[in-house]
């Protein structure tokens, strides 16, 4: 017991000395440097800004197409509503047999003047085929066959985000349907595009010199301006995030087939019209009116010129 008590006293003295050392006057607890705190705060804020900007870039990349393309899924009208016979068709099948594109085949009347020609109609950036019925009837009255279809993302066609690359691919599938499935001579195929569809038709025509010709109805002067001029585009590297260009100048310079340009009266003549080296014709339509006679006469004269080639 004496030894045990002695050990306890030694331990107690050691603990007492240790406590005295810890509470000696003048000793300070450990603190964090103010400079370190400011640095950490700066890094945190910078990281938050970078993450917010990256998120903004991602959102712009995913949604910028909506500034240019305005598709609708419900097709409210068909050619039957204006007394034009048609067949609903589907083509461009996937590996599983799903048809990517839906459209209409509108045959010319048996005794139609230009029944040897087939028009591949490329509609504009808004709505779907149901919004083009009157335009299709106007073209059909000239006396031609028509294939009209909805791009992916429009109408009853397969859902996909619209883009210039996809539109060109869809137009290529439509040409393939005409030449491979319906066995139509490419020299009798005429592209007809309206608004952004006209910009597309110009690109496709430049890439297919074997076609008969191309009709350009009110092409857009600067289609991608709707994207790049948006205020949100100034906050991100828009030109790196957006792939659409619709370079009409390059397409017009490469055009080797005859072209018919249909423009609203008072519109500015496109610079691309002057740069197109192939035979061309310009028809002015009275602004704000459905000048069927001017349209039919101009279209017919142009088709006559194709037949004379």
HELIX and SHEET records of a PDB file:
HELIX    1   1 UNK A    2  UNK A   22  1                                  21    
HELIX    2   2 UNK A   34  UNK A   63  1                                  30    
HELIX    3   3 UNK A   64  UNK A   67  5                                   4    
HELIX    4   4 UNK A   79  UNK A   82  5                                   4    
HELIX    5   5 UNK A  129  UNK A  132  5                                   4    
HELIX    6   6 UNK A  133  UNK A  140  1                                   8    
HELIX    7   7 UNK A  164  UNK A  176  1                                  13    
HELIX    8   8 UNK A  177  UNK A  181  3                                   5    
HELIX    9   9 UNK A  186  UNK A  188  5                                   3    
HELIX   10  10 UNK A  196  UNK A  207  1                                  12    
HELIX   11  11 UNK A  225  UNK A  228  1                                   4    
HELIX   12  12 UNK A  231  UNK A  235  5                                   5    
HELIX   13  13 UNK A  238  UNK A  241  1                                   4    
HELIX   14  14 UNK A  248  UNK A  253  1                                   6    
HELIX   15  15 UNK A  271  UNK A  275  1                                   5    
HELIX   16  16 UNK A  292  UNK A  307  1                                  16    
SHEET    1   A 2 UNK A  70  UNK A  71  0                                        
SHEET    2   A 2 UNK A 126  UNK A 127  1                                        
SHEET    1   B 8 UNK A  87  UNK A  93  0                                        
SHEET    2   B 8 UNK A  99  UNK A 106 -1                                        
SHEET    3   B 8 UNK A 145  UNK A 149 -1                                        
SHEET    4   B 8 UNK A 118  UNK A 122  1                                        
SHEET    5   B 8 UNK A 189  UNK A 194  1                                        
SHEET    6   B 8 UNK A 213  UNK A 217  1                                        
SHEET    7   B 8 UNK A 258  UNK A 264  1                                        
SHEET    8   B 8 UNK A 280  UNK A 285  1                                        
END                                                                             
